[in-house]
Amino acid sequence: MRPRNRRGDLVDPVPFVVVAGLGVLLCISFGPLYLDALGVDFAVGVPLSILVAAGVCVAAYYRFVWTIDPSLRGERPVDARFRRLWYGGLLLFALFLLLLLPLV
């Protein structure tokens, strides 16, 4: 079954599945341990991590399925792709710094 966007057009589910899967993986694997290092009990940390993972899934669905326009597919200019890759790398670096915060 292929998902449809808000206009009823068929969309490719792969970007949504990849982003949602990686988001859930990171939230469930790092969330409880990270919150435990900050002093939050596991009984609170695990449900909170599951709630954040559900939020990541909702955001990914909204971005990659609900609001996508399949007619705009095509090659993007190199500078736009490089800028997006650069910003993604900066965000990943910031995420790693956040994950190192309890170790300081």
Backbone as XML, in Angstrom:
<?xml version="1.0"?>
<chain id="A" units="angstrom">
  <residue number="1" name="MET">
    <atom name="N" x="0.837" y="-1.175" z="0.000"/>
    <atom name="CA" x="0.000" y="0.000" z="0.000"/>
    <atom name="C" x="0.884" y="1.240" z="0.000"/>
  </residue>
  <residue number="2" name="ARG">
    <atom name="N" x="0.589" y="2.149" z="-0.907"/>
    <atom name="CA" x="1.345" y="3.393" z="-0.983"/>
    <atom name="C" x="0.529" y="4.517" z="-0.359"/>
  </residue>
  <residue number="3" name="PRO">
    <atom name="N" x="1.158" y="5.321" z="0.480"/>
    <atom name="CA" x="0.414" y="6.416" z="1.122"/>
    <atom name="C" x="0.081" y="7.526" z="0.135"/>
  </residue>
  <residue number="4" name="ARG">
    <atom name="N" x="-0.916" y="8.307" z="0.483"/>
    <atom name="CA" x="-1.346" y="9.432" z="-0.345"/>
    <atom name="C" x="-1.164" y="10.727" z="0.434"/>
  </residue>
  <residue number="5" name="ASN">
    <atom name="N" x="-0.863" y="11.807" z="-0.307"/>
    <atom name="CA" x="-0.732" y="13.101" z="0.346"/>
    <atom name="C" x="-2.100" y="13.737" z="0.531"/>
  </residue>
  <residue number="6" name="ARG">
    <atom name="N" x="-2.135" y="14.989" z="0.964"/>
    <atom name="CA" x="-3.420" y="15.623" z="1.274"/>
    <atom name="C" x="-4.280" y="15.869" z="0.050"/>
  </residue>
  <residue number="7" name="ARG">
    <atom name="N" x="-3.677" y="15.823" z="-1.144"/>
    <atom name="CA" x="-4.456" y="15.975" z="-2.375"/>
    <atom name="C" x="-4.866" y="14.641" z="-2.981"/>
  </residue>
  <residue number="8" name="GLY">
    <atom name="N" x="-4.448" y="13.552" z="-2.383"/>
    <atom name="CA" x="-4.813" y="12.231" z="-2.874"/>
    <atom name="C" x="-3.814" y="11.625" z="-3.839"/>
  </residue>
  <residue number="9" name="ASP">
    <atom name="N" x="-2.687" y="12.305" z="-4.088"/>
    <atom name="CA" x="-1.660" y="11.773" z="-4.984"/>
    <atom name="C" x="-0.836" y="10.713" z="-4.259"/>
  </residue>
  <residue number="10" name="LEU">
    <atom name="N" x="-0.417" y="9.699" z="-5.003"/>
    <atom name="CA" x="0.451" y="8.670" z="-4.428"/>
    <atom name="C" x="1.838" y="9.248" z="-4.173"/>
  </residue>
  <residue number="11" name="VAL">
    <atom name="N" x="2.428" y="8.892" z="-3.040"/>
    <atom name="CA" x="3.775" y="9.344" z="-2.702"/>
    <atom name="C" x="4.668" y="8.154" z="-2.384"/>
  </residue>
  <residue number="12" name="ASP">
    <atom name="N" x="5.961" y="8.364" z="-2.553"/>
    <atom name="CA" x="6.938" y="7.326" z="-2.250"/>
    <atom name="C" x="7.097" y="7.219" z="-0.732"/>
  </residue>
  <residue number="13" name="PRO">
    <atom name="N" x="6.886" y="6.044" z="-0.144"/>
    <atom name="CA" x="6.960" y="5.927" z="1.319"/>
    <atom name="C" x="8.376" y="5.783" z="1.866"/>
  </residue>
  <residue number="14" name="VAL">
    <atom name="N" x="9.376" y="5.581" z="1.007"/>
    <atom name="CA" x="10.723" y="5.274" z="1.488"/>
    <atom name="C" x="11.327" y="6.402" z="2.334"/>
  </residue>
  <residue number="15" name="PRO">
    <atom name="N" x="11.273" y="7.677" z="1.913"/>
    <atom name="CA" x="11.853" y="8.717" z="2.787"/>
    <atom name="C" x="11.203" y="8.770" z="4.165"/>
  </residue>
  <residue number="16" name="PHE">
    <atom name="N" x="9.889" y="8.607" z="4.213"/>
    <atom name="CA" x="9.200" y="8.604" z="5.505"/>
    <atom name="C" x="9.654" y="7.436" z="6.366"/>
  </residue>
  <residue number="17" name="VAL">
    <atom name="N" x="9.741" y="6.252" z="5.786"/>
    <atom name="CA" x="10.122" y="5.060" z="6.552"/>
    <atom name="C" x="11.551" y="5.199" z="7.083"/>
  </residue>
  <residue number="18" name="VAL">
    <atom name="N" x="12.461" y="5.732" z="6.267"/>
    <atom name="CA" x="13.853" y="5.879" z="6.692"/>
    <atom name="C" x="13.971" y="6.894" z="7.824"/>
  </residue>
  <residue number="19" name="VAL">
    <atom name="N" x="13.369" y="8.070" z="7.646"/>
    <atom name="CA" x="13.488" y="9.115" z="8.666"/>
    <atom name="C" x="12.780" y="8.703" z="9.952"/>
  </residue>
  <residue number="20" name="ALA">
    <atom name="N" x="11.585" y="8.156" z="9.838"/>
    <atom name="CA" x="10.850" y="7.738" z="11.035"/>
    <atom name="C" x="11.577" y="6.592" z="11.739"/>
  </residue>
  <residue number="21" name="GLY">
    <atom name="N" x="12.090" y="5.645" z="10.981"/>
    <atom name="CA" x="12.809" y="4.523" z="11.585"/>
    <atom name="C" x="14.071" y="4.959" z="12.312"/>
  </residue>
  <residue number="22" name="LEU">
    <atom name="N" x="14.856" y="5.837" z="11.683"/>
    <atom name="CA" x="16.065" y="6.322" z="12.347"/>
    <atom name="C" x="15.731" y="7.169" z="13.570"/>
  </residue>
  <residue number="23" name="GLY">
    <atom name="N" x="14.679" y="7.966" z="13.465"/>
    <atom name="CA" x="14.271" y="8.777" z="14.612"/>
    <atom name="C" x="13.826" y="7.927" z="15.783"/>
  </residue>
  <residue number="24" name="VAL">
    <atom name="N" x="13.025" y="6.903" z="15.508"/>
    <atom name="CA" x="12.577" y="5.994" z="16.575"/>
    <atom name="C" x="13.771" y="5.248" z="17.157"/>
  </residue>
  <residue number="25" name="LEU">
    <atom name="N" x="14.667" y="4.798" z="16.303"/>
    <atom name="CA" x="15.863" y="4.093" z="16.774"/>
    <atom name="C" x="16.682" y="4.961" z="17.722"/>
  </residue>
  <residue number="26" name="LEU">
    <atom name="N" x="16.916" y="6.214" z="17.350"/>
    <atom name="CA" x="17.699" y="7.102" z="18.207"/>
    <atom name="C" x="16.966" y="7.432" z="19.502"/>
  </residue>
  <residue number="27" name="CYS">
    <atom name="N" x="15.673" y="7.702" z="19.410"/>
    <atom name="CA" x="14.907" y="8.064" z="20.613"/>
    <atom name="C" x="14.830" y="6.911" z="21.603"/>
  </residue>
  <residue number="28" name="ILE">
    <atom name="N" x="14.552" y="5.722" z="21.109"/>
    <atom name="CA" x="14.386" y="4.578" z="22.008"/>
    <atom name="C" x="15.732" y="4.101" z="22.554"/>
  </residue>
  <residue number="29" name="SER">
    <atom name="N" x="16.793" y="4.179" z="21.753"/>
    <atom name="CA" x="18.078" y="3.663" z="22.230"/>
    <atom name="C" x="18.812" y="4.657" z="23.127"/>
  </residue>
  <residue number="30" name="PHE">
    <atom name="N" x="18.792" y="5.947" z="22.793"/>
    <atom name="CA" x="19.532" y="6.923" z="23.588"/>
    <atom name="C" x="18.675" y="7.625" z="24.631"/>
  </residue>
  <residue number="31" name="GLY">
    <atom name="N" x="17.387" y="7.741" z="24.404"/>
    <atom name="CA" x="16.523" y="8.535" z="25.271"/>
    <atom name="C" x="16.531" y="8.130" z="26.730"/>
  </residue>
  <residue number="32" name="PRO">
    <atom name="N" x="16.192" y="6.880" z="27.061"/>
    <atom name="CA" x="16.161" y="6.502" z="28.483"/>
    <atom name="C" x="17.523" y="6.604" z="29.174"/>
  </residue>
  <residue number="33" name="LEU">
    <atom name="N" x="18.584" y="6.217" z="28.469"/>
    <atom name="CA" x="19.920" y="6.298" z="29.075"/>
    <atom name="C" x="20.346" y="7.745" z="29.278"/>
  </residue>
  <residue number="34" name="TYR">
    <atom name="N" x="20.053" y="8.578" z="28.307"/>
    <atom name="CA" x="20.387" y="9.997" z="28.398"/>
    <atom name="C" x="19.621" y="10.657" z="29.540"/>
  </residue>
  <residue number="35" name="LEU">
    <atom name="N" x="18.331" y="10.363" z="29.637"/>
    <atom name="CA" x="17.529" y="10.939" z="30.712"/>
    <atom name="C" x="17.954" y="10.394" z="32.074"/>
  </residue>
  <residue number="36" name="ASP">
    <atom name="N" x="18.370" y="9.121" z="32.120"/>
    <atom name="CA" x="18.864" y="8.555" z="33.377"/>
    <atom name="C" x="20.142" y="9.263" z="33.820"/>
  </residue>
  <residue number="37" name="ALA">
    <atom name="N" x="21.004" y="9.595" z="32.864"/>
    <atom name="CA" x="22.225" y="10.320" z="33.207"/>
    <atom name="C" x="21.914" y="11.724" z="33.717"/>
  </residue>
  <residue number="38" name="LEU">
    <atom name="N" x="20.779" y="12.273" z="33.316"/>
    <atom name="CA" x="20.359" y="13.588" z="33.802"/>
    <atom name="C" x="19.554" y="13.502" z="35.089"/>
  </residue>
  <residue number="39" name="GLY">
    <atom name="N" x="19.337" y="12.277" z="35.604"/>
    <atom name="CA" x="18.658" y="12.106" z="36.875"/>
    <atom name="C" x="17.183" y="11.768" z="36.781"/>
  </residue>
  <residue number="40" name="VAL">
    <atom name="N" x="16.688" y="11.477" z="35.588"/>
    <atom name="CA" x="15.279" y="11.108" z="35.418"/>
    <atom name="C" x="15.164" y="9.593" z="35.567"/>
  </residue>
  <residue number="41" name="ASP">
    <atom name="N" x="14.174" y="9.125" z="36.296"/>
    <atom name="CA" x="13.970" y="7.696" z="36.529"/>
    <atom name="C" x="13.584" y="6.994" z="35.223"/>
  </residue>
  <residue number="42" name="PHE">
    <atom name="N" x="13.928" y="5.703" z="35.125"/>
    <atom name="CA" x="13.572" y="4.930" z="33.931"/>
    <atom name="C" x="12.060" y="4.828" z="33.745"/>
  </residue>
  <residue number="43" name="ALA">
    <atom name="N" x="11.316" y="4.799" z="34.837"/>
    <atom name="CA" x="9.855" y="4.710" z="34.742"/>
    <atom name="C" x="9.262" y="5.940" z="34.065"/>
  </residue>
  <residue number="44" name="VAL">
    <atom name="N" x="9.968" y="7.043" z="34.099"/>
    <atom name="CA" x="9.536" y="8.257" z="33.403"/>
    <atom name="C" x="10.256" y="8.383" z="32.062"/>
  </residue>
  <residue number="45" name="GLY">
    <atom name="N" x="11.523" y="7.978" z="32.014"/>
    <atom name="CA" x="12.342" y="8.150" z="30.819"/>
    <atom name="C" x="11.897" y="7.323" z="29.630"/>
  </residue>
  <residue number="46" name="VAL">
    <atom name="N" x="11.494" y="6.080" z="29.881"/>
    <atom name="CA" x="11.072" y="5.210" z="28.777"/>
    <atom name="C" x="9.781" y="5.715" z="28.127"/>
  </residue>
  <residue number="47" name="PRO">
    <atom name="N" x="8.720" y="6.006" z="28.900"/>
    <atom name="CA" x="7.517" y="6.547" z="28.243"/>
    <atom name="C" x="7.759" y="7.901" z="27.577"/>
  </residue>
  <residue number="48" name="LEU">
    <atom name="N" x="8.621" y="8.711" z="28.177"/>
    <atom name="CA" x="8.936" y="9.999" z="27.566"/>
    <atom name="C" x="9.666" y="9.807" z="26.240"/>
  </residue>
  <residue number="49" name="SER">
    <atom name="N" x="10.572" y="8.849" z="26.186"/>
    <atom name="CA" x="11.279" y="8.548" z="24.939"/>
    <atom name="C" x="10.329" y="8.003" z="23.882"/>
  </residue>
  <residue number="50" name="ILE">
    <atom name="N" x="9.381" y="7.178" z="24.292"/>
    <atom name="CA" x="8.386" y="6.660" z="23.350"/>
    <atom name="C" x="7.507" y="7.788" z="22.837"/>
  </residue>
  <residue number="51" name="LEU">
    <atom name="N" x="7.168" y="8.731" z="23.697"/>
    <atom name="CA" x="6.371" y="9.884" z="23.286"/>
    <atom name="C" x="7.135" y="10.755" z="22.288"/>
  </residue>
  <residue number="52" name="VAL">
    <atom name="N" x="8.417" y="10.972" z="22.535"/>
    <atom name="CA" x="9.242" y="11.740" z="21.597"/>
    <atom name="C" x="9.369" y="10.989" z="20.271"/>
  </residue>
  <residue number="53" name="ALA">
    <atom name="N" x="9.521" y="9.671" z="20.319"/>
    <atom name="CA" x="9.603" y="8.870" z="19.096"/>
    <atom name="C" x="8.307" y="8.965" z="18.298"/>
  </residue>
  <residue number="54" name="ALA">
    <atom name="N" x="7.167" y="8.962" z="18.983"/>
    <atom name="CA" x="5.888" y="9.131" z="18.285"/>
    <atom name="C" x="5.805" y="10.511" z="17.649"/>
  </residue>
  <residue number="55" name="GLY">
    <atom name="N" x="6.313" y="11.525" z="18.330"/>
    <atom name="CA" x="6.346" y="12.870" z="17.754"/>
    <atom name="C" x="7.228" y="12.943" z="16.521"/>
  </residue>
  <residue number="56" name="VAL">
    <atom name="N" x="8.350" y="12.231" z="16.545"/>
    <atom name="CA" x="9.230" y="12.180" z="15.377"/>
    <atom name="C" x="8.507" y="11.526" z="14.204"/>
  </residue>
  <residue number="57" name="CYS">
    <atom name="N" x="7.759" y="10.455" z="14.471"/>
    <atom name="CA" x="7.002" y="9.784" z="13.407"/>
    <atom name="C" x="5.935" y="10.700" z="12.824"/>
  </residue>
  <residue number="58" name="VAL">
    <atom name="N" x="5.238" y="11.428" z="13.680"/>
    <atom name="CA" x="4.204" y="12.352" z="13.196"/>
    <atom name="C" x="4.836" y="13.456" z="12.353"/>
  </residue>
  <residue number="59" name="ALA">
    <atom name="N" x="5.956" y="14.017" z="12.813"/>
    <atom name="CA" x="6.630" y="15.073" z="12.057"/>
    <atom name="C" x="7.144" y="14.551" z="10.718"/>
  </residue>
  <residue number="60" name="ALA">
    <atom name="N" x="7.693" y="13.335" z="10.701"/>
    <atom name="CA" x="8.183" y="12.755" z="9.451"/>
    <atom name="C" x="7.033" y="12.485" z="8.489"/>
  </residue>
  <residue number="61" name="TYR">
    <atom name="N" x="5.909" y="12.004" z="9.005"/>
    <atom name="CA" x="4.750" y="11.765" z="8.143"/>
    <atom name="C" x="4.251" y="13.076" z="7.545"/>
  </residue>
  <residue number="62" name="TYR">
    <atom name="N" x="4.186" y="14.108" z="8.376"/>
    <atom name="CA" x="3.720" y="15.405" z="7.882"/>
    <atom name="C" x="4.664" y="15.939" z="6.810"/>
  </residue>
  <residue number="63" name="ARG">
    <atom name="N" x="5.966" y="15.807" z="7.023"/>
    <atom name="CA" x="6.946" y="16.364" z="6.088"/>
    <atom name="C" x="7.090" y="15.534" z="4.820"/>
  </residue>
  <residue number="64" name="PHE">
    <atom name="N" x="7.132" y="14.213" z="4.941"/>
    <atom name="CA" x="7.471" y="13.375" z="3.797"/>
    <atom name="C" x="6.286" y="12.705" z="3.123"/>
  </residue>
  <residue number="65" name="VAL">
    <atom name="N" x="5.098" y="12.785" z="3.701"/>
    <atom name="CA" x="3.923" y="12.193" z="3.063"/>
    <atom name="C" x="2.832" y="13.233" z="2.870"/>
  </residue>
  <residue number="66" name="TRP">
    <atom name="N" x="2.396" y="13.858" z="3.937"/>
    <atom name="CA" x="1.201" y="14.696" z="3.885"/>
    <atom name="C" x="1.393" y="15.949" z="3.037"/>
  </residue>
  <residue number="67" name="THR">
    <atom name="N" x="2.530" y="16.643" z="3.145"/>
    <atom name="CA" x="2.716" y="17.920" z="2.451"/>
    <atom name="C" x="3.566" y="17.823" z="1.197"/>
  </residue>
  <residue number="68" name="ILE">
    <atom name="N" x="4.007" y="16.645" z="0.824"/>
    <atom name="CA" x="4.892" y="16.509" z="-0.337"/>
    <atom name="C" x="4.102" y="16.659" z="-1.627"/>
  </residue>
  <residue number="69" name="ASP">
    <atom name="N" x="4.753" y="17.235" z="-2.637"/>
    <atom name="CA" x="4.144" y="17.380" z="-3.954"/>
    <atom name="C" x="4.949" y="16.534" z="-4.940"/>
  </residue>
  <residue number="70" name="PRO">
    <atom name="N" x="4.430" y="15.373" z="-5.348"/>
    <atom name="CA" x="5.202" y="14.485" z="-6.224"/>
    <atom name="C" x="5.510" y="15.085" z="-7.591"/>
  </residue>
  <residue number="71" name="SER">
    <atom name="N" x="4.772" y="16.103" z="-8.007"/>
    <atom name="CA" x="5.022" y="16.693" z="-9.322"/>
    <atom name="C" x="6.274" y="17.561" z="-9.330"/>
  </residue>
  <residue number="72" name="LEU">
    <atom name="N" x="6.813" y="17.902" z="-8.175"/>
    <atom name="CA" x="7.999" y="18.753" z="-8.106"/>
    <atom name="C" x="9.292" y="17.955" z="-8.034"/>
  </residue>
  <residue number="73" name="ARG">
    <atom name="N" x="9.235" y="16.675" z="-8.326"/>
    <atom name="CA" x="10.436" y="15.853" z="-8.291"/>
    <atom name="C" x="11.348" y="16.248" z="-9.435"/>
  </residue>
  <residue number="74" name="GLY">
    <atom name="N" x="12.622" y="16.225" z="-9.173"/>
    <atom name="CA" x="13.608" y="16.564" z="-10.188"/>
    <atom name="C" x="14.940" y="16.846" z="-9.521"/>
  </residue>
  <residue number="75" name="GLU">
    <atom name="N" x="15.931" y="17.119" z="-10.341"/>
    <atom name="CA" x="17.256" y="17.368" z="-9.801"/>
    <atom name="C" x="17.346" y="18.787" z="-9.270"/>
  </residue>
  <residue number="76" name="ARG">
    <atom name="N" x="17.944" y="18.914" z="-8.097"/>
    <atom name="CA" x="18.137" y="20.224" z="-7.485"/>
    <atom name="C" x="19.529" y="20.723" z="-7.827"/>
  </residue>
  <residue number="77" name="PRO">
    <atom name="N" x="19.722" y="22.040" z="-7.837"/>
    <atom name="CA" x="21.058" y="22.585" z="-8.118"/>
    <atom name="C" x="22.084" y="22.121" z="-7.080"/>
  </residue>
  <residue number="78" name="VAL">
    <atom name="N" x="23.338" y="22.095" z="-7.506"/>
    <atom name="CA" x="24.405" y="21.584" z="-6.654"/>
    <atom name="C" x="24.557" y="22.429" z="-5.392"/>
  </residue>
  <residue number="79" name="ASP">
    <atom name="N" x="24.474" y="23.750" z="-5.513"/>
    <atom name="CA" x="24.666" y="24.590" z="-4.332"/>
    <atom name="C" x="23.570" y="24.363" z="-3.290"/>
  </residue>
  <residue number="80" name="ALA">
    <atom name="N" x="22.351" y="24.108" z="-3.734"/>
    <atom name="CA" x="21.258" y="23.833" z="-2.790"/>
    <atom name="C" x="21.474" y="22.490" z="-2.094"/>
  </residue>
  <residue number="81" name="ARG">
    <atom name="N" x="21.933" y="21.498" z="-2.845"/>
    <atom name="CA" x="22.202" y="20.195" z="-2.233"/>
    <atom name="C" x="23.359" y="20.274" z="-1.246"/>
  </residue>
  <residue number="82" name="PHE">
    <atom name="N" x="24.413" y="21.021" z="-1.610"/>
    <atom name="CA" x="25.559" y="21.159" z="-0.715"/>
    <atom name="C" x="25.168" y="21.916" z="0.549"/>
  </residue>
  <residue number="83" name="ARG">
    <atom name="N" x="24.380" y="22.973" z="0.413"/>
    <atom name="CA" x="23.938" y="23.741" z="1.572"/>
    <atom name="C" x="23.118" y="22.865" z="2.515"/>
  </residue>
  <residue number="84" name="ARG">
    <atom name="N" x="22.244" y="22.058" z="1.942"/>
    <atom name="CA" x="21.423" y="21.176" z="2.771"/>
    <atom name="C" x="22.280" y="20.121" z="3.473"/>
  </residue>
  <residue number="85" name="LEU">
    <atom name="N" x="23.269" y="19.585" z="2.780"/>
    <atom name="CA" x="24.190" y="18.623" z="3.381"/>
    <atom name="C" x="25.003" y="19.277" z="4.499"/>
  </residue>
  <residue number="86" name="TRP">
    <atom name="N" x="25.457" y="20.509" z="4.276"/>
    <atom name="CA" x="26.218" y="21.239" z="5.280"/>
    <atom name="C" x="25.384" y="21.472" z="6.539"/>
  </residue>
  <residue number="87" name="TYR">
    <atom name="N" x="24.145" y="21.938" z="6.372"/>
    <atom name="CA" x="23.271" y="22.169" z="7.524"/>
    <atom name="C" x="22.938" y="20.861" z="8.249"/>
  </residue>
  <residue number="88" name="GLY">
    <atom name="N" x="22.765" y="19.794" z="7.504"/>
    <atom name="CA" x="22.526" y="18.493" z="8.126"/>
    <atom name="C" x="23.720" y="18.040" z="8.949"/>
  </residue>
  <residue number="89" name="GLY">
    <atom name="N" x="24.921" y="18.272" z="8.435"/>
    <atom name="CA" x="26.125" y="17.937" z="9.190"/>
    <atom name="C" x="26.254" y="18.757" z="10.460"/>
  </residue>
  <residue number="90" name="LEU">
    <atom name="N" x="25.911" y="20.041" z="10.384"/>
    <atom name="CA" x="25.939" y="20.881" z="11.586"/>
    <atom name="C" x="24.917" y="20.411" z="12.619"/>
  </residue>
  <residue number="91" name="LEU">
    <atom name="N" x="23.737" y="20.027" z="12.162"/>
    <atom name="CA" x="22.720" y="19.521" z="13.085"/>
    <atom name="C" x="23.158" y="18.210" z="13.728"/>
  </residue>
  <residue number="92" name="LEU">
    <atom name="N" x="23.790" y="17.339" z="12.956"/>
    <atom name="CA" x="24.282" y="16.079" z="13.507"/>
    <atom name="C" x="25.383" y="16.329" z="14.540"/>
  </residue>
  <residue number="93" name="PHE">
    <atom name="N" x="26.256" y="17.276" z="14.257"/>
    <atom name="CA" x="27.304" y="17.641" z="15.212"/>
    <atom name="C" x="26.693" y="18.183" z="16.502"/>
  </residue>
  <residue number="94" name="ALA">
    <atom name="N" x="25.678" y="19.032" z="16.376"/>
    <atom name="CA" x="25.001" y="19.572" z="17.559"/>
    <atom name="C" x="24.304" y="18.458" z="18.344"/>
  </residue>
  <residue number="95" name="LEU">
    <atom name="N" x="23.733" y="17.489" z="17.631"/>
    <atom name="CA" x="23.099" y="16.356" z="18.308"/>
    <atom name="C" x="24.123" y="15.540" z="19.088"/>
  </residue>
  <residue number="96" name="PHE">
    <atom name="N" x="25.283" y="15.312" z="18.499"/>
    <atom name="CA" x="26.329" y="14.576" z="19.210"/>
    <atom name="C" x="26.822" y="15.349" z="20.434"/>
  </residue>
  <residue number="97" name="LEU">
    <atom name="N" x="26.924" y="16.670" z="20.320"/>
    <atom name="CA" x="27.297" y="17.469" z="21.490"/>
    <atom name="C" x="26.250" y="17.350" z="22.592"/>
  </residue>
  <residue number="98" name="LEU">
    <atom name="N" x="24.981" y="17.334" z="22.202"/>
    <atom name="CA" x="23.911" y="17.155" z="23.187"/>
    <atom name="C" x="23.999" y="15.791" z="23.860"/>
  </residue>
  <residue number="99" name="LEU">
    <atom name="N" x="24.327" y="14.761" z="23.077"/>
    <atom name="CA" x="24.437" y="13.421" z="23.649"/>
    <atom name="C" x="25.640" y="13.297" z="24.583"/>
  </residue>
  <residue number="100" name="LEU">
    <atom name="N" x="26.652" y="14.135" z="24.389"/>
    <atom name="CA" x="27.823" y="14.108" z="25.266"/>
    <atom name="C" x="27.626" y="14.925" z="26.537"/>
  </residue>
  <residue number="101" name="LEU">
    <atom name="N" x="26.577" y="15.701" z="26.608"/>
    <atom name="CA" x="26.338" y="16.591" z="27.740"/>
    <atom name="C" x="26.354" y="15.887" z="29.097"/>
  </residue>
  <residue number="102" name="PRO">
    <atom name="N" x="25.738" y="14.716" z="29.255"/>
    <atom name="CA" x="25.775" y="14.071" z="30.583"/>
    <atom name="C" x="27.166" y="13.597" z="30.997"/>
  </residue>
  <residue number="103" name="LEU">
    <atom name="N" x="28.076" y="13.457" z="30.062"/>
    <atom name="CA" x="29.416" y="12.971" z="30.392"/>
    <atom name="C" x="30.317" y="14.067" z="30.936"/>
  </residue>
  <residue number="104" name="VAL">
    <atom name="N" x="29.881" y="15.315" z="30.824"/>
    <atom name="CA" x="30.716" y="16.443" z="31.265"/>
    <atom name="C" x="30.566" y="16.665" z="32.743"/>
  </residue>
</chain>
